[in-house]
Each structure stands twice: as structure tokens, then as C-alpha cells.
Amino acid sequence: MLKEFKCYTLLCDNCGVDLNEDSDYSGWADENFLYDIANESNWNDDNNRSNWYCPDCCSYDDNDELIIDISRKDKYRKEVNNG
């Protein structure tokens, strides 16, 4: 029997890389579990889960402010669009 179900993944809001790119899984059935995986993988959100950034795109300054590396903007989206 074939059954369709919704699954979740995160794409970096800066470069577009998929959280599950190097994973054996293409997505997760539980949205909250996805957030746990993102946190364990050192992804950072903007404190309200509306924007997520991979560890290659962000860091924190001396004031614990999130700094986004804009030189990586759309790095993976361009590869997909031009591919």
C-alpha cells in the first residue's frame, strides 16, 4: 500500500542548503523533531523559528548578536537554478 504523508526539512535562509543534504533522510514527519535535529546540527534560528541559518552562514559577535555571512547568499539556490 502506498501512503502519502507530509514531511519537513529546513533550507538555510541565506545560502539555501538543505539541513538533510548529508543525511540518510530527506525529511522528518515531526516538525518539532526537525527543530531538535537542526539545533543538534548547530543551525541557528532568529529566536522565533521563522528564519534558519546553517553553521557555515552564521556566527555570533561579542554581543551575542547573530551575524549572517552575506557572501554566501543564495550559494546553493544558484546551483539549483543554473543546474
JOKAUR-V116405 format. One record per backbone hydrogen bond with DSSP energy under -1.0 kcal/mol. NH is the residue of the N-H (numbers start at 0). CO is the residue of the C=O. Records with the same first field share a line. If there is no record, write none. Layout:
NH->CO  CO
This chain:
7->27
11->16
12->51
15->11
18->9
20->17
22->19
27->7
33->29
34->30
35->31
36->32
37->33
38->34
39->35
40->36
41->38
42->37
43->52
45->50
52->43
56->53
58->66
60->64
63->60
66->58
68->56
69->67
71->68
72->69
73->13
74->71
75->14
76->14
77->73
79->75
80->76
81->77
82->78
